[in-house]
Amino acid sequence: MKKSIILLTILTIFASCRNGKDNFEKYEWVLYHSTYKGNNNVKENTRTLFRNDSVVSFSRLQNKEITFPLIKLDSTIIIKQLLTISDYKDENKRDTLTIDTLLYDFKNIFDRPVLILKAPDTKRFTILTCKNCENDINTTSNFFTDITVFKIGGLTIGDTISKEKLISIKDCDGYDEKGLIEANLVNNKNVKVKLINRNIVYSIKQEMIEEESIKNIIDVINSKTDVSIDTIKKYGPFYTEGFWWFTGELDIRLSKDDLSQYYLDRAEQQTKKDLKYYFLKISLENRDKNKYWELKYDNILLQTILRSNQAEKKISTIIE
């Protein structure tokens, strides 16, 4: 009888250990990243970084996958990777071993499990999504607590909006904006949104903001963030001034461009009368615009998650 009780106890402990696997053991975590190939060509890539409690790396020199054990502490992990590096022509390849200590947090965002990584001495995040999560993950709060949400024009990043509420719809042409479209709101033409998967708000910008509103905007942003405000100073060849809030999560810019001064300087550099007159004319046309500001709101964390769930098919406003 005593032996049976001991055996039952051992089996119970063994079963609880099996059921007590953490998120690194149970699931595979995928890193989403983009590679710039030149000529406005961006290739979107994914690779598994964590699998079965191991760090997964790949040697292009050896053409094989190499794994290392993952070291887990209370709120940090230590990861070892073998990476192949090369010059800008992708020549002179060599393998190098890297070891990093990172803070980590598991969160459910947009009903999707994500793993957030951050080096202790930086603001930038790395976001991974789960490849094989069947149930809700065990969330943590090691360094990242809550998402900071702002609304502009009644919208925030991740909201869904119908086409009937948009005007001036067109494709985005930035090298890092493939598959996005942009448009203005019908009820507020000064609010411009970028959309992913056609109807999900990805980025928001409000233009034509009066000077008298600036202090209030700054106060609201400062009240919801604990990051120090940076100043964008107008100097040299740059004609933009304003304020910037940047964390691993947020990128918010409140700025205005002195285009009138820009074209005036261009005019002074011209020796040909027709070009000088042309730039002076544009400078005069932009004189009244100098007093208006624009507010641009990006959430890098949310945008990375939206990117990782982006529709694979090509999207265009011209043809479907």
N, C-alpha and C positions, 0 to 999 in steps of 0.2 A: 504493500500500500504506500509506504514511504517513497519507494522508487518511482511509483506511478505519479505521485505528487511532484517529485523533483523533475521528472520527464515532462510533465504538463507545464511546469513553470518555465523550463528551458524552451519549450516550443512556443509558449506565449511571448517570452522575451524575443525569440527569433522572429516571430510574426510581427511584433510591434516594430522591430528594427527595419524589417522589410517595408512596412507601411509608412515608416518614418523617413523615407528618402526625401531629400530636399530637391529644390527645383533644378539644381545643377545635375543631380543624378538621374532624375526622372525624364528630363526634357532636353531637346536639342535646340541650341540658341544660335540664331542666324544673324550675321552682320550685314547690313545694307550699306553700300558705298558706291560712289560714282567716280569714274576715271575719265579725266580730260585727255582727249586724243588730238587736240588741235583742230583748227578750222571749224570752230563751233561744234565739234563732235564730242558728245559726252556719252560714254558707255556706262550703263547702270549694271552693277554687279551685286551678287550676294555670295557669301561663303559661311560655312558653319565654323563658329569659333569655339563652342563648347559642346561636348557630347560625352555622355557616360562618365561624368566627373573628370573629364580630361580637356586639355586645351589642344585644339586642332590647328595645325599649321601645314603649309605646303611648300616644298622646295621645288622651284622650277628647274634648278640645276640637276637634282636627282630625279625629278619628275615623279615624286611620290609624296603621299601624305605622311606627316610626322606628328605624333601626339606626345604630350607631356602631362604628368599628373597636375591637377588643379589643387593649389594650396588655399584652404579656406580658413579665415580667421573670423572674429566676431562681426566686424562690419566691413572688412576688406578681403580681397583675394589677391594672391600672387600668381601671375601667369607667366609662363615661359614659352616663347615662340621661336621657331626657326624661319626667318624671312629671307627671301631672295631679293636683293637690291641691285640696281643697275644705274647707268647714266641716262641722260635724257633721250639718247638714241636707243635705249634698251639694250645696250651693249655692256661689256665688262661686268657680267653678272657674278655675284658672289653671295654666299649664304652668311647670314649674321644671326647670332643668338641674342634675343632681347628678353629682359626680365622686368616686369612692371608690377607695381603695387597699386591697386585700384579700389576705390570705394564702389559699392554696388547696392542697388535696390531693385526689387521686383515690384511691378505695379500692373494694375489692370486699367488700361486707357482705351477709350472707344470700344470697350468690351473685348479688348485684345490684350493678352499677356505680353509684357515687355520687360526687358532687363536694361537698366540704366547704369552705365559705368562712368566713372570720373576719376582722374588722377587728383590726389589731395591738393596739389599746388596749382591747379588750373580751374578755369570756369567752364571749359568745354565738356560736353557730354558725348558719350558714344551710346547709341541705341541699338539694341538687338531685339528681334522678334522671335517668337517661339514656333518651331516647325511642327511639333507633334503634341501640343498641349490638348488634352482631352477634357480636362476639368479646370476649374479655377486654380490658379497658382497660390502659394502661400506668399502674401505680400509682406514687404519689409519697410522700415522707415529709418534706414541708417544715416542718410544725408538728405534725401529728397522726400519732402512731406506732401505738399499739395501743388497742383498746377496753378499758375498765376493766370487768371482769365481777364482779358479786357474786351470791351465791346466798342466797336465803331460803327455808326450808322445802324445800331441795333443788332449787329452781327458779330460773331466771334469765330475763330478758326475751328473748323470741324462742323459748323452749321451746314445744313442742306438748304439750297435756295432754288426756286423754280426759274425756268428760262423767262417766264412772263414778267418777272421782276427786274429784268436786266435790259440794258440798251448798249449799243456800240460794242457788240461782242466781236472779239477777234482772237486769233492765235497769239500766244506769247512767243517772242522771237529771241529771248535770251538763251545763251548756250546751256544754262543750268535750269531751264524752264520747259524742257521738252514735254509735250503732253498736257501742258496747262493752257487755259484760255483766260482772257481777262475781259472785264465789262464794267460798266457803271450802273448804279442803281437807278431804277425808274423814278423813285420818290426822292432821290438825292443824287443829282448828277456829279456832285463833288466827291462822292465816295466811289472808289474804284476797288474791285475785288479781283483776285486771281483764283481760279477754280481748278480743282483736280477731279478727274472722273466726271467732268462736265458740270456737276452740280454741288460739289463740296467746297466750302470756302477754305482756301489755302493761305491767302495773304490779304491784308486789308490796308488801304491807304485813303486818307481824306485830304483833299486839296483845298485851296482858297480859304485858309483859316486866318481870321483877323488877328491882329497883334494883341488886342484886348483879351483874347482867349488863352494866350500862351501860359500865363502864370497858373491859371486854373488847371490846365492840362498837366503841367509839370507837377503840381501839388498832388493830383490824383495818381499819377504814375509813381511818385515817390512814396505815397501812402500804401501802395500795394506791393512794393518791391523793397528789398533791403540792399540793393546795389547802389553804389555811388554813381552819381550822374557825371558823364563826361561832356566836355564842351567841344563842339566842332567850330574851329576858328577859321575865319576867312583870311587867307594869306597867299602870297605868291601866285601861282597859276590857278589856284582854286577859288571859286566864287560862291562857296556854300558855307553857311554858318548855322549853328543850332546846338542841339543837345542829343546825347546818345546814351541809351541804357542797354548794356549787354551782359548777359549771364550765359551759362551753358544752355539755359532754356529760352531766354528772351533776346530779341533784337528789335529795339524800338528806337526810331529816329524822328525827331522833331526838327525840321530844318527849312531854310529858305535859300533860294539861289538869286544872286544879284546878276541876272542876265544882262541887264542894261549896262552895267560896268564892264562885263565880259565883252560885249560887242563894241563898246566904246574903246576899250583897249585894243581890240582887233583893228578898229578903224585907224587908230593912231599909228599902227604898224604898217599901214598900207602906203605905197607910193603912187599907186594908180588911183586917179580921181574917182573912177566909176565904182571901184571896190570900196574906197573910203566912204563914198556916199551911201553905198548899199549897207555897210555895217552901221553907219550913223543912223540910218533909217530904222534898222532893226532895233538898235539900242533905244531909240525913242519909243518904239512900239512896246517895248518891254518895261518902260519906266514905271508904269503903274502896278506891274506885277511884283515888284520888289518887296512890297509890304505884306504879301501873303505868304503863309507858311503851309507846309504839308506834314502830316503825321503818318508814318508807316509802321505797321505792326506785324511782326513775324514771331512765331513761336517755333523755335528750331526743333524742340522735342516733338510737338504735335505734327509738324510738317514731315519729320523723318518717318513717323508712324504712318502718316497718310501716303507718303512716297512708297513705303514698303508694301502697301495694299493698293497701289495704283493699277488701273486696268492695263493688261498687257498689250491690248490692241492699240494701234495708233489712233489718235483723236485729232480731228480737224473741224474747224467751224465752216469750212468750205464744202466738204463732202463727207458723207457717212457711208 
